Amino acid sequence: MSMIALACGLIIGLGALGACIGVGFMTGKYIEASARQPELMNVLQGKVFLLFALVDGSFMIGTALALWFATASPFAGQ
């Protein structure tokens, strides 16, 4: 049972770390691109929000799977 808790912690922790690093790089590049070409700011903003939703969505899916493992314990019978 303790290995399930450790696995859930790793899934959530590493998922959050990866999502935060990905969003940080993405927004940094967006700020650089909008500083170089301000006329493309509106076009890039929509793409940044779409990518932010995809990165955040993958983290939420990982969190949901980890919580499912924690509550349902699919590996407890083995």
N, CA, C and O atoms as a GROMACS GRO file, in nm:
protein
  312
    1MET      N    1   0.082  -0.119   0.000
    1MET     CA    2   0.000   0.000   0.000
    1MET      C    3   0.087   0.126   0.000
    1MET      O    4   0.048   0.228  -0.057
    2SER      N    5   0.203   0.120   0.063
    2SER     CA    6   0.288   0.238   0.068
    2SER      C    7   0.349   0.270  -0.068
    2SER      O    8   0.380   0.385  -0.098
    3MET      N    9   0.367   0.167  -0.151
    3MET     CA   10   0.421   0.191  -0.285
    3MET      C   11   0.320   0.265  -0.372
    3MET      O   12   0.359   0.342  -0.460
    4ILE      N   13   0.191   0.242  -0.348
    4ILE     CA   14   0.088   0.315  -0.424
    4ILE      C   15   0.094   0.462  -0.387
    4ILE      O   16   0.083   0.548  -0.475
    5ALA      N   17   0.110   0.492  -0.259
    5ALA     CA   18   0.120   0.632  -0.216
    5ALA      C   19   0.244   0.698  -0.275
    5ALA      O   20   0.240   0.814  -0.316
    6LEU      N   21   0.354   0.626  -0.279
    6LEU     CA   22   0.477   0.679  -0.337
    6LEU      C   23   0.460   0.704  -0.486
    6LEU      O   24   0.504   0.806  -0.538
    7ALA      N   25   0.397   0.610  -0.555
    7ALA     CA   26   0.375   0.626  -0.699
    7ALA      C   27   0.282   0.743  -0.727
    7ALA      O   28   0.306   0.820  -0.821
    8CYS      N   29   0.178   0.759  -0.648
    8CYS     CA   30   0.087   0.872  -0.667
    8CYS      C   31   0.159   1.005  -0.643
    8CYS      O   32   0.138   1.101  -0.716
    9GLY      N   33   0.242   1.009  -0.542
    9GLY     CA   34   0.319   1.130  -0.516
    9GLY      C   35   0.415   1.163  -0.629
    9GLY      O   36   0.431   1.280  -0.666
   10LEU      N   37   0.478   1.061  -0.684
   10LEU     CA   38   0.568   1.084  -0.797
   10LEU      C   39   0.493   1.129  -0.922
   10LEU      O   40   0.540   1.218  -0.994
   11ILE      N   41   0.378   1.069  -0.948
   11ILE     CA   42   0.300   1.108  -1.065
   11ILE      C   43   0.258   1.254  -1.055
   11ILE      O   44   0.274   1.331  -1.150
   12ILE      N   45   0.205   1.291  -0.940
   12ILE     CA   46   0.158   1.429  -0.923
   12ILE      C   47   0.275   1.526  -0.919
   12ILE      O   48   0.271   1.632  -0.982
   13GLY      N   49   0.380   1.493  -0.844
   13GLY     CA   50   0.493   1.583  -0.830
   13GLY      C   51   0.569   1.605  -0.959
   13GLY      O   52   0.599   1.719  -0.995
   14LEU      N   53   0.601   1.499  -1.029
   14LEU     CA   54   0.675   1.513  -1.154
   14LEU      C   55   0.588   1.574  -1.263
   14LEU      O   56   0.638   1.648  -1.349
   15GLY      N   57   0.458   1.544  -1.260
   15GLY     CA   58   0.367   1.607  -1.356
   15GLY      C   59   0.358   1.757  -1.334
   15GLY      O   60   0.356   1.834  -1.429
   16ALA      N   61   0.351   1.798  -1.208
   16ALA     CA   62   0.345   1.941  -1.178
   16ALA      C   63   0.476   2.010  -1.215
   16ALA      O   64   0.476   2.120  -1.268
   17LEU      N   65   0.587   1.944  -1.187
   17LEU     CA   66   0.717   2.001  -1.223
   17LEU      C   67   0.730   2.019  -1.374
   17LEU      O   68   0.774   2.124  -1.421
   18GLY      N   69   0.693   1.916  -1.448
   18GLY     CA   70   0.701   1.924  -1.594
   18GLY      C   71   0.607   2.029  -1.652
   18GLY      O   72   0.644   2.102  -1.744
   19ALA      N   73   0.486   2.038  -1.597
   19ALA     CA   74   0.391   2.137  -1.646
   19ALA      C   75   0.439   2.279  -1.616
   19ALA      O   76   0.427   2.368  -1.700
   20CYS      N   77   0.493   2.299  -1.498
   20CYS     CA   78   0.542   2.433  -1.462
   20CYS      C   79   0.662   2.474  -1.547
   20CYS      O   80   0.671   2.589  -1.590
   21ILE      N   81   0.752   2.382  -1.570
   21ILE     CA   82   0.868   2.413  -1.655
   21ILE      C   83   0.822   2.441  -1.798
   21ILE      O   84   0.870   2.535  -1.861
   22GLY      N   85   0.730   2.360  -1.849
   22GLY     CA   86   0.680   2.380  -1.985
   22GLY      C   87   0.608   2.512  -2.002
   22GLY      O   88   0.629   2.582  -2.101
   23VAL      N   89   0.524   2.547  -1.907
   23VAL     CA   90   0.451   2.675  -1.914
   23VAL      C   91   0.549   2.791  -1.899
   23VAL      O   92   0.532   2.894  -1.965
   24GLY      N   93   0.649   2.776  -1.815
   24GLY     CA   94   0.748   2.882  -1.798
   24GLY      C   95   0.827   2.908  -1.926
   24GLY      O   96   0.846   3.024  -1.964
   25PHE      N   97   0.874   2.803  -1.990
   25PHE     CA   98   0.946   2.821  -2.116
   25PHE      C   99   0.856   2.880  -2.224
   25PHE      O  100   0.897   2.968  -2.299
   26MET      N  101   0.733   2.831  -2.229
   26MET     CA  102   0.641   2.877  -2.332
   26MET      C  103   0.608   3.026  -2.315
   26MET      O  104   0.610   3.100  -2.413
   27THR      N  105   0.580   3.069  -2.195
   27THR     CA  106   0.546   3.210  -2.175
   27THR      C  107   0.669   3.298  -2.192
   27THR      O  108   0.658   3.412  -2.238
   28GLY      N  109   0.785   3.246  -2.157
   28GLY     CA  110   0.908   3.323  -2.181
   28GLY      C  111   0.933   3.346  -2.329
   28GLY      O  112   0.969   3.456  -2.371
   29LYS      N  113   0.913   3.242  -2.407
   29LYS     CA  114   0.930   3.256  -2.552
   29LYS      C  115   0.823   3.345  -2.613
   29LYS      O  116   0.848   3.417  -2.710
   30TYR      N  117   0.702   3.341  -2.555
   30TYR     CA  118   0.595   3.429  -2.604
   30TYR      C  119   0.630   3.576  -2.577
   30TYR      O  120   0.608   3.661  -2.663
   31ILE      N  121   0.684   3.603  -2.461
   31ILE     CA  122   0.722   3.741  -2.428
   31ILE      C  123   0.835   3.788  -2.519
   31ILE      O  124   0.835   3.902  -2.565
   32GLU      N  125   0.932   3.700  -2.545
   32GLU     CA  126   1.041   3.735  -2.638
   32GLU      C  127   0.988   3.762  -2.778
   32GLU      O  128   1.028   3.858  -2.843
   33ALA      N  129   0.898   3.676  -2.825
   33ALA     CA  130   0.844   3.692  -2.960
   33ALA      C  131   0.759   3.818  -2.971
   33ALA      O  132   0.763   3.886  -3.073
   34SER      N  133   0.681   3.848  -2.868
   34SER     CA  134   0.598   3.969  -2.875
   34SER      C  135   0.682   4.095  -2.859
   34SER      O  136   0.641   4.202  -2.906
   35ALA      N  137   0.798   4.087  -2.796
   35ALA     CA  138   0.886   4.202  -2.788
   35ALA      C  139   0.955   4.227  -2.923
   35ALA      O  140   0.981   4.341  -2.960
   36ARG      N  141   0.983   4.120  -2.995
   36ARG     CA  142   1.049   4.136  -3.126
   36ARG      C  143   0.951   4.182  -3.233
   36ARG      O  144   0.984   4.268  -3.315
   37GLN      N  145   0.829   4.125  -3.231
   37GLN     CA  146   0.728   4.162  -3.332
   37GLN      C  147   0.595   4.186  -3.262
   37GLN      O  148   0.514   4.094  -3.250
   38PRO      N  149   0.572   4.307  -3.216
   38PRO     CA  150   0.448   4.335  -3.141
   38PRO      C  151   0.321   4.320  -3.224
   38PRO      O  152   0.213   4.301  -3.168
   39GLU      N  153   0.332   4.328  -3.356
   39GLU     CA  154   0.212   4.315  -3.439
   39GLU      C  155   0.158   4.172  -3.442
   39GLU      O  156   0.042   4.151  -3.477
   40LEU      N  157   0.238   4.074  -3.405
   40LEU     CA  158   0.193   3.935  -3.401
   40LEU      C  159   0.144   3.893  -3.263
   40LEU      O  160   0.117   3.775  -3.239
   41MET      N  161   0.131   3.988  -3.172
   41MET     CA  162   0.097   3.956  -3.034
   41MET      C  163  -0.039   3.887  -3.022
   41MET      O  164  -0.051   3.790  -2.947
   42ASN      N  165  -0.140   3.933  -3.095
   42ASN     CA  166  -0.273   3.872  -3.085
   42ASN      C  167  -0.276   3.732  -3.144
   42ASN      O  168  -0.344   3.644  -3.090
   43VAL      N  169  -0.205   3.710  -3.253
   43VAL     CA  170  -0.201   3.577  -3.315
   43VAL      C  171  -0.130   3.478  -3.222
   43VAL      O  172  -0.176   3.365  -3.205
   44LEU      N  173  -0.021   3.520  -3.164
   44LEU     CA  174   0.055   3.431  -3.076
   44LEU      C  175  -0.018   3.406  -2.945
   44LEU      O  176  -0.003   3.299  -2.886
   45GLN      N  177  -0.096   3.502  -2.901
   45GLN     CA  178  -0.164   3.488  -2.772
   45GLN      C  179  -0.263   3.372  -2.775
   45GLN      O  180  -0.273   3.295  -2.679
   46GLY      N  181  -0.336   3.358  -2.884
   46GLY     CA  182  -0.430   3.246  -2.895
   46GLY      C  183  -0.360   3.112  -2.894
   46GLY      O  184  -0.408   3.017  -2.833
   47LYS      N  185  -0.246   3.105  -2.961
   47LYS     CA  186  -0.170   2.980  -2.964
   47LYS      C  187  -0.110   2.948  -2.828
   47LYS      O  188  -0.103   2.832  -2.788
   48VAL      N  189  -0.067   3.051  -2.756
   48VAL     CA  190  -0.010   3.029  -2.623
   48VAL      C  191  -0.118   2.977  -2.528
   48VAL      O  192  -0.092   2.885  -2.450
   49PHE      N  193  -0.238   3.034  -2.535
   49PHE     CA  194  -0.346   2.987  -2.448
   49PHE      C  195  -0.387   2.844  -2.483
   49PHE      O  196  -0.418   2.765  -2.393
   50LEU      N  197  -0.388   2.810  -2.610
   50LEU     CA  198  -0.420   2.673  -2.650
   50LEU      C  199  -0.316   2.575  -2.598
   50LEU      O  200  -0.350   2.470  -2.544
   51LEU      N  201  -0.189   2.608  -2.614
   51LEU     CA  202  -0.083   2.520  -2.565
   51LEU      C  203  -0.083   2.512  -2.412
   51LEU      O  204  -0.054   2.407  -2.356
   52PHE      N  205  -0.116   2.624  -2.347
   52PHE     CA  206  -0.125   2.622  -2.201
   52PHE      C  207  -0.235   2.526  -2.156
   52PHE      O  208  -0.217   2.452  -2.059
   53ALA      N  209  -0.348   2.526  -2.227
   53ALA     CA  210  -0.457   2.435  -2.193
   53ALA      C  211  -0.416   2.290  -2.214
   53ALA      O  212  -0.452   2.204  -2.134
   54LEU      N  213  -0.341   2.262  -2.319
   54LEU     CA  214  -0.296   2.124  -2.345
   54LEU      C  215  -0.196   2.076  -2.240
   54LEU      O  216  -0.204   1.962  -2.194
   55VAL      N  217  -0.103   2.163  -2.203
   55VAL     CA  218  -0.005   2.126  -2.100
   55VAL      C  219  -0.074   2.106  -1.966
   55VAL      O  220  -0.047   2.009  -1.895
   56ASP      N  221  -0.164   2.197  -1.932
   56ASP     CA  222  -0.236   2.186  -1.806
   56ASP      C  223  -0.330   2.066  -1.807
   56ASP      O  224  -0.350   2.002  -1.704
   57GLY      N  225  -0.387   2.037  -1.922
   57GLY     CA  226  -0.475   1.921  -1.932
   57GLY      C  227  -0.401   1.790  -1.910
   57GLY      O  228  -0.454   1.699  -1.847
   58SER      N  229  -0.280   1.780  -1.962
   58SER     CA  230  -0.204   1.657  -1.942
   58SER      C  231  -0.168   1.640  -1.794
   58SER      O  232  -0.165   1.527  -1.743
   59PHE      N  233  -0.140   1.749  -1.726
   59PHE     CA  234  -0.113   1.741  -1.581
   59PHE      C  235  -0.239   1.698  -1.505
   59PHE      O  236  -0.231   1.618  -1.412
   60MET      N  237  -0.354   1.752  -1.545
   60MET     CA  238  -0.478   1.715  -1.477
   60MET      C  239  -0.514   1.568  -1.500
   60MET      O  240  -0.567   1.503  -1.410
   61ILE      N  241  -0.485   1.516  -1.618
   61ILE     CA  242  -0.509   1.374  -1.645
   61ILE      C  243  -0.419   1.288  -1.557
   61ILE      O  244  -0.463   1.188  -1.502
   62GLY      N  245  -0.293   1.327  -1.544
   62GLY     CA  246  -0.201   1.254  -1.456
   62GLY      C  247  -0.245   1.260  -1.311
   62GLY      O  248  -0.235   1.160  -1.240
   63THR      N  249  -0.294   1.374  -1.267
   63THR     CA  250  -0.343   1.387  -1.130
   63THR      C  251  -0.467   1.300  -1.109
   63THR      O  252  -0.481   1.237  -1.004
   64ALA      N  253  -0.556   1.297  -1.207
   64ALA     CA  254  -0.676   1.215  -1.195
   64ALA      C  255  -0.639   1.067  -1.189
   64ALA      O  256  -0.698   0.992  -1.111
   65LEU      N  257  -0.544   1.024  -1.269
   65LEU     CA  258  -0.500   0.884  -1.264
   65LEU      C  259  -0.436   0.851  -1.129
   65LEU      O  260  -0.460   0.743  -1.073
   66ALA      N  261  -0.356   0.944  -1.077
   66ALA     CA  262  -0.294   0.919  -0.947
   66ALA      C  263  -0.398   0.911  -0.837
   66ALA      O  264  -0.388   0.826  -0.748
   67LEU      N  265  -0.497   0.997  -0.840
   67LEU     CA  266  -0.603   0.991  -0.739
   67LEU      C  267  -0.687   0.865  -0.755
   67LEU      O  268  -0.734   0.809  -0.656
   68TRP      N  269  -0.706   0.820  -0.879
   68TRP     CA  270  -0.778   0.695  -0.901
   68TRP      C  271  -0.700   0.578  -0.842
   68TRP      O  272  -0.758   0.490  -0.779
   69PHE      N  273  -0.568   0.577  -0.863
   69PHE     CA  274  -0.486   0.471  -0.805
   69PHE      C  275  -0.492   0.476  -0.653
   69PHE      O  276  -0.495   0.372  -0.587
   70ALA      N  277  -0.494   0.596  -0.596
   70ALA     CA  278  -0.495   0.610  -0.450
   70ALA      C  279  -0.626   0.563  -0.389
   70ALA      O  280  -0.626   0.503  -0.282
   71THR      N  281  -0.736   0.589  -0.457
   71THR     CA  282  -0.866   0.554  -0.398
   71THR      C  283  -0.912   0.415  -0.438
   71THR      O  284  -0.968   0.343  -0.356
   72ALA      N  285  -0.891   0.375  -0.563
   72ALA     CA  286  -0.942   0.247  -0.610
   72ALA      C  287  -0.844   0.132  -0.582
   72ALA      O  288  -0.885   0.017  -0.570
   73SER      N  289  -0.716   0.162  -0.571
   73SER     CA  290  -0.612   0.063  -0.547
   73SER      C  291  -0.622  -0.055  -0.644
   73SER      O  292  -0.648  -0.167  -0.602
   74PRO      N  293  -0.601  -0.031  -0.775
   74PRO     CA  294  -0.617  -0.141  -0.871
   74PRO      C  295  -0.509  -0.248  -0.857
   74PRO      O  296  -0.528  -0.360  -0.907
   75PHE      N  297  -0.398  -0.218  -0.792
   75PHE     CA  298  -0.291  -0.314  -0.780
   75PHE      C  299  -0.288  -0.381  -0.641
   75PHE      O  300  -0.197  -0.458  -0.612
   76ALA      N  301  -0.387  -0.353  -0.557
   76ALA     CA  302  -0.385  -0.406  -0.421
   76ALA      C  303  -0.406  -0.558  -0.418
   76ALA      O  304  -0.359  -0.625  -0.326
   77GLY      N  305  -0.476  -0.612  -0.516
   77GLY     CA  306  -0.504  -0.755  -0.518
   77GLY      C  307  -0.389  -0.841  -0.566
   77GLY      O  308  -0.394  -0.963  -0.553
   78GLN      N  309  -0.286  -0.780  -0.619
   78GLN     CA  310  -0.175  -0.859  -0.676
   78GLN      C  311  -0.069  -0.888  -0.574
   78GLN      O  312   0.031  -0.953  -0.606
   0.00000   0.00000   0.00000
